[in-house]
Amino acid sequence: MIESFLRRMIKVGNLTVHLPGGRTLKAGDGSGAPVVLRLSAKTLRRIALHPGLAFGEAYMNGDLVIEQGGLWDLLDMVGRSGGRAPAKGRPPLLKRLKQTLKRRLQQANGRLASRRNVAHHYDLSNDLYRRFLDADMQYSCAYFRRPDMTLEEAQAAKKSHIADKLRIEPGQSVLDIGSGWGGMAMTLAKDYGAKVTGVTLSTEQLNLARDRVAAAGLAERITFELRDYRDLASSFDRIVSVGMLEHVGAPNLRAYFETVRRLLDTDGVALIHTIGRMEGPRATNAFTQKYIFPGGYVPAMSEVTQAIEEAGLWITDVEVLRLHYAETLKHWRQRFMADPEIPRLYPETFRRMWEFYLAGSEMGFRYAGHMVMQFQLTRRIDVLPNTRDYMLEKGA
């Protein structure tokens, strides 16, 4: 079983696995730099039976020891071998029913559950995120207009690209759903003259965002609230949401877009930036669900477009960003691993968990069909120009 599993997972590359008792297993075609692992037969059996959870746990807990090469070298070998390739077609009916039931149980995401899930990840420590994000603390996919851009340049390009799609004019009111550490709101207020209301469920993010706004002298233009977006009542000229839809959960997608429609002015424009998957609806990876983003879900484009249609919104533009997040995650992973203080500040198990999360996420965008989707939405058909030229003029 173990040898069969390795042959299925590793078709290219040069992998050696040392088992107790002196037994050695090899997989791949022998090409490239060698990767050498040492682990128990029991651990390898667990990985073969439950790869979505056991692989990450084995690395996190030190049961999977990489003696030569690194974690990314191993995951890249799996990816290049097609071990995480997106599935084709629809799953069998019974599997679809099980996945639907699992999504409903894991992703109910009422107000209390949403607050708890956000705190699990985003309230860890602002200092942790400072160590691997860009200076503006953008924790979402950057936009690499050129492949040689720095992370800071690509994150600034992302904000500019979104602002151009929103077609903001000075004095307009903007709602930022999931406002994070405030970078998007500050850009829209300072560079475009908007008046921004940001809502978040993270107390750590809220406190730092308020401090940053005060230090920048933007307090008259920006307000941040610890509040669920579903509890808002005012209408806004523009709505932006970057990297928040992934926390909504499949059962709540329609309610999310119905709320966007209710809060959006009749002549308003919304821009929703979210991770998506190129295959159809699937279950969340078990390791991610348990350790990283409880309640989270990466939706298929078909799920998002159906929810938008049911909410009665116009989809006026869709853009798919391919490989931009893979490059973003590469920058984050390299900064995380290079920070000399992280080994002193955080336990080894935590560091290994985060390394696996960052490296595994990068592999998802390089090999496993993950992408980023940007949906431009309106309530009326004639709110925006008929061509896309206005989105591209500044960034050309």
C-alpha positions in Angstrom: 0.0 0.0 0.0 2.8 2.4 0.9 4.8 1.8 -2.3 1.6 2.1 -4.4 0.8 5.4 -2.7 4.3 6.8 -3.3 4.2 5.7 -7.0 0.9 7.5 -7.4 2.0 10.7 -5.7 5.5 11.0 -7.0 6.0 10.5 -10.7 8.8 13.1 -11.3 11.7 14.1 -9.0 14.0 12.2 -6.8 12.4 11.0 -3.4 14.0 8.7 -0.9 12.0 7.5 2.2 13.8 5.8 5.1 11.6 3.6 7.2 12.5 1.9 10.5 14.4 -1.3 10.2 16.7 0.0 7.5 14.1 -0.3 4.6 14.4 2.4 1.9 11.7 3.3 -0.6 12.3 5.4 -3.7 9.9 7.3 -6.0 10.0 9.6 -9.0 12.1 9.5 -12.2 15.3 10.4 -10.5 15.4 14.0 -11.9 16.2 17.1 -10.0 17.6 17.7 -6.5 17.1 14.8 -4.1 14.6 14.9 -1.2 15.2 12.5 1.6 12.6 11.8 4.3 12.7 9.7 7.5 9.4 8.6 9.1 7.7 5.6 10.6 5.7 3.1 8.6 2.7 4.0 10.8 3.0 7.7 9.9 3.3 6.9 6.2 0.2 4.6 6.4 -1.7 7.5 8.0 -0.7 9.8 5.2 -1.7 7.3 2.6 -5.1 6.9 4.2 -5.8 10.5 5.2 -3.4 12.7 3.1 -5.5 15.9 3.5 -4.9 16.0 7.3 -2.2 13.5 8.2 0.5 14.9 5.9 0.4 18.3 7.5 0.1 16.9 11.0 3.1 14.7 10.5 5.2 17.6 9.4 3.8 19.9 12.2 4.5 17.4 14.9 7.9 16.3 13.7 6.9 12.8 12.7 8.0 13.6 9.1 11.6 14.5 9.1 13.2 16.0 6.0 16.9 15.1 6.1 17.7 16.5 2.7 15.9 19.3 0.8 13.0 21.2 2.4 9.2 21.2 2.7 8.7 23.2 -0.4 11.0 20.9 -2.4 8.8 18.0 -1.3 5.5 19.7 -2.0 6.7 21.0 -5.4 7.6 17.4 -6.3 4.0 16.4 -5.5 2.6 19.3 -7.5 4.7 18.6 -10.5 3.7 15.0 -10.4 0.1 15.9 -10.5 -0.6 14.7 -7.0 -2.8 17.7 -6.3 -4.3 18.3 -9.8 -7.9 19.6 -9.8 -10.5 16.9 -10.2 -12.4 16.7 -13.5 -16.2 16.4 -13.8 -18.7 16.2 -10.9 -18.1 13.9 -7.9 -20.5 10.9 -7.5 -23.9 11.8 -6.0 -23.2 10.3 -2.6 -19.9 12.2 -2.3 -21.6 15.4 -3.3 -24.3 14.9 -0.7 -21.6 14.2 2.0 -19.7 17.3 1.0 -22.8 19.5 1.1 -23.7 18.2 4.6 -20.1 18.8 5.7 -20.2 22.4 4.4 -23.4 23.1 6.2 -22.1 21.8 9.5 -18.6 23.4 9.2 -19.7 26.7 7.6 -22.9 27.8 9.3 -20.9 30.9 10.4 -23.6 32.7 12.4 -22.5 35.9 14.2 -20.9 34.2 17.2 -19.2 31.5 15.1 -17.9 34.1 12.7 -16.3 36.1 15.5 -14.8 33.0 17.0 -13.4 31.8 13.6 -11.9 35.2 12.9 -10.2 35.4 16.3 -8.7 31.9 15.7 -6.5 33.3 12.9 -6.4 37.0 12.8 -6.1 37.7 16.6 -2.9 35.7 16.9 -0.6 38.7 17.0 -0.1 41.8 14.9 3.7 41.3 15.4 3.5 37.9 13.7 1.9 39.3 10.5 4.3 42.3 10.5 7.2 39.8 10.1 6.2 38.5 6.7 3.6 40.9 5.1 4.5 44.0 3.2 4.8 47.3 5.1 1.1 48.1 4.5 0.1 44.7 6.0 -1.9 43.5 3.0 -2.9 39.9 3.8 -4.4 39.1 0.4 -3.2 38.4 -3.2 -0.9 41.0 -4.7 -1.1 42.1 -8.3 2.2 41.5 -10.2 1.9 43.8 -13.2 5.6 42.9 -13.8 7.3 39.7 -12.6 10.1 41.6 -11.1 7.9 43.7 -8.7 8.7 43.7 -5.0 6.0 42.5 -2.7 5.4 46.2 -1.7 5.0 47.3 -5.3 2.7 44.4 -6.1 0.4 45.1 -3.1 0.2 48.8 -4.1 -0.7 47.7 -7.6 -3.5 45.5 -6.3 -5.0 48.4 -4.4 -4.7 50.7 -7.4 -6.3 48.1 -9.7 -9.2 47.6 -7.3 -9.7 51.4 -6.9 -9.8 51.8 -10.7 -12.5 49.2 -11.0 -14.5 50.9 -8.3 -14.3 54.2 -10.3 -14.2 56.2 -7.1 -14.8 60.0 -7.0 -13.8 62.4 -4.1 -16.4 62.5 -1.4 -18.0 59.2 -2.1 -18.9 56.9 0.7 -17.2 53.5 0.7 -17.8 50.4 2.8 -14.8 48.1 3.3 -16.2 44.7 4.4 -13.4 42.9 6.2 -11.1 45.9 6.5 -8.1 44.1 8.0 -5.3 46.4 9.2 -6.8 49.3 7.3 -4.5 49.5 4.3 -7.2 49.5 1.6 -9.3 52.1 3.4 -6.3 54.4 3.9 -5.5 54.2 0.2 -9.0 55.0 -0.9 -9.3 57.9 1.5 -5.8 59.4 1.0 -5.3 58.9 -2.8 -9.0 59.0 -4.0 -10.7 61.3 -1.5 -13.3 58.7 -0.3 -15.0 58.6 3.1 -14.5 55.0 4.3 -16.3 52.9 6.8 -14.4 49.6 7.6 -15.9 46.7 9.5 -14.0 43.8 11.0 -14.5 41.1 13.6 -10.8 41.0 14.7 -10.0 43.1 17.7 -6.3 43.0 17.0 -6.8 44.3 13.4 -9.2 46.9 14.6 -6.9 48.4 17.2 -3.9 48.6 14.9 -6.1 50.0 12.0 -7.3 52.8 14.2 -3.8 53.6 15.4 -2.6 53.8 11.8 -5.4 56.1 10.7 -4.8 58.4 13.6 -1.1 58.5 12.8 -1.8 59.3 9.2 -4.2 62.1 10.0 -7.1 60.4 8.3 -9.5 60.1 11.2 -12.0 62.5 9.6 -12.2 60.3 6.5 -12.1 56.8 7.9 -14.1 55.0 10.6 -13.4 51.4 11.7 -16.0 49.4 13.6 -15.9 46.0 15.3 -19.1 44.9 13.7 -20.7 42.2 11.5 -21.4 43.4 8.0 -24.9 41.9 8.3 -25.8 44.4 11.0 -25.2 47.5 8.9 -28.1 49.6 7.8 -26.7 52.6 5.8 -26.2 52.6 2.0 -22.9 53.3 0.4 -21.7 54.6 -3.0 -19.1 52.0 -3.2 -18.5 48.6 -1.5 -15.1 46.8 -1.5 -14.3 43.4 0.1 -10.9 41.9 -0.3 -10.2 38.4 1.0 -13.3 38.2 3.2 -15.7 36.1 1.1 -13.6 33.0 1.8 -14.8 33.3 5.5 -18.5 33.5 4.6 -19.1 29.8 3.9 -21.0 28.1 1.1 -24.4 28.1 2.9 -24.2 31.9 3.3 -23.1 33.1 -0.1 -26.6 34.2 -1.2 -27.2 36.1 2.1 -23.8 37.8 1.7 -24.7 39.1 -1.8 -28.2 40.0 -0.8 -26.6 42.1 2.0 -24.2 43.7 -0.5 -27.2 44.6 -2.7 -29.1 46.1 0.3 -26.1 48.2 1.3 -25.2 49.4 -2.2 -26.7 52.6 -3.5 -28.8 52.4 -6.6 -26.0 54.0 -8.6 -23.3 52.2 -6.6 -20.4 49.8 -7.6 -19.1 46.9 -5.6 -15.8 45.0 -6.1 -15.5 41.6 -4.4 -12.0 40.1 -4.4 -11.8 36.4 -3.4 -10.0 33.2 -3.7 -11.8 30.7 -5.9 -11.3 27.2 -7.4 -11.5 26.3 -11.1 -13.2 23.0 -10.4 -16.7 22.7 -9.0 -17.8 22.8 -5.4 -15.6 20.7 -3.1 -14.9 20.3 0.6 -12.3 22.4 2.5 -9.0 20.7 3.0 -9.0 19.0 6.4 -5.8 20.5 7.6 -6.9 24.0 6.7 -10.3 23.5 8.3 -8.8 22.2 11.6 -5.8 24.4 12.1 -5.9 27.5 10.0 -9.3 28.8 8.9 -12.1 27.0 10.7 -15.4 27.8 9.0 -13.6 28.9 5.8 -14.4 27.8 2.3 -12.9 28.6 -1.1 -15.9 28.7 -3.4 -16.1 27.7 -7.1 -16.9 30.4 -9.5 -20.2 28.7 -10.3 -21.3 29.0 -6.6 -20.4 32.7 -6.5 -22.1 33.6 -9.8 -25.3 31.7 -8.8 -25.4 33.6 -5.5 -24.9 36.9 -7.2 -27.7 36.1 -9.7 -30.1 35.1 -6.9 -29.3 38.4 -5.1 -30.3 40.4 -8.2 -27.0 42.0 -8.9 -25.4 42.7 -12.3 -22.0 41.1 -12.9 -20.4 43.9 -14.9 -16.9 42.5 -15.0 -15.0 39.4 -13.9 -11.2 39.0 -13.8 -9.3 35.8 -12.9 -5.8 36.4 -11.5 -3.7 33.3 -12.2 -0.5 32.6 -10.3 -0.5 36.1 -8.7 -1.3 34.5 -5.3 1.3 31.8 -5.8 3.9 34.5 -6.1 2.5 36.4 -3.2 2.7 33.3 -1.0 6.2 32.7 -2.1 7.2 36.1 -0.8 5.4 35.5 2.5 6.9 32.0 2.9 10.4 33.3 2.3 10.1 36.2 4.7 8.5 34.0 7.3 11.4 31.4 7.1 14.1 34.1 7.0 12.9 36.1 10.0 15.6 35.4 12.7 13.2 36.2 15.6 10.4 33.8 14.8 12.2 30.7 16.2 12.7 32.5 19.4 9.2 33.9 19.7 7.1 30.9 18.6 7.2 27.1 19.4 8.5 24.7 16.8 5.1 23.1 16.3 3.5 26.5 15.6 6.3 27.4 13.2 6.0 24.1 11.3 2.2 24.5 11.1 2.6 27.9 9.6 5.3 26.8 7.2 3.1 24.0 6.0 0.1 26.4 5.6 2.1 28.9 3.6 3.9 26.3 1.4 0.7 24.2 1.0 -1.3 27.3 0.0 1.4 28.2 -2.6 1.2 24.7 -4.1 -2.6 25.1 -4.3 -2.3 28.1 -6.5 0.5 26.7 -8.6 -0.8 23.2 -9.2 -4.2 22.5 -7.6 -6.6 24.8 -9.4 -6.9 27.7 -7.0 -7.1 31.3 -8.3 -8.3 34.7 -7.4 -11.5 36.2 -8.7 -12.6 39.8 -8.9 -16.3 40.5 -9.4 -17.4 44.0 -10.2 -21.1 44.3 -9.3 -23.9 47.0 -9.8 -27.6 47.2 -9.2 -28.2 49.0 -12.6 -27.0 48.1 -16.0 -25.9 51.6 -17.0 -23.8 52.7 -14.0 -20.4 52.2 -15.6 -18.9 52.8 -19.1 -19.5 50.1 -21.7 -15.8 49.4 -22.2 -13.1 48.4 -19.7 -10.6 51.1 -20.8 -11.0 53.1 -17.6 -9.8 50.1 -15.5 -6.5 49.9 -17.4 -5.5 53.5 -18.2 -3.6 54.2 -14.9 -1.9 50.9 -14.7 -0.9 50.5 -18.3 
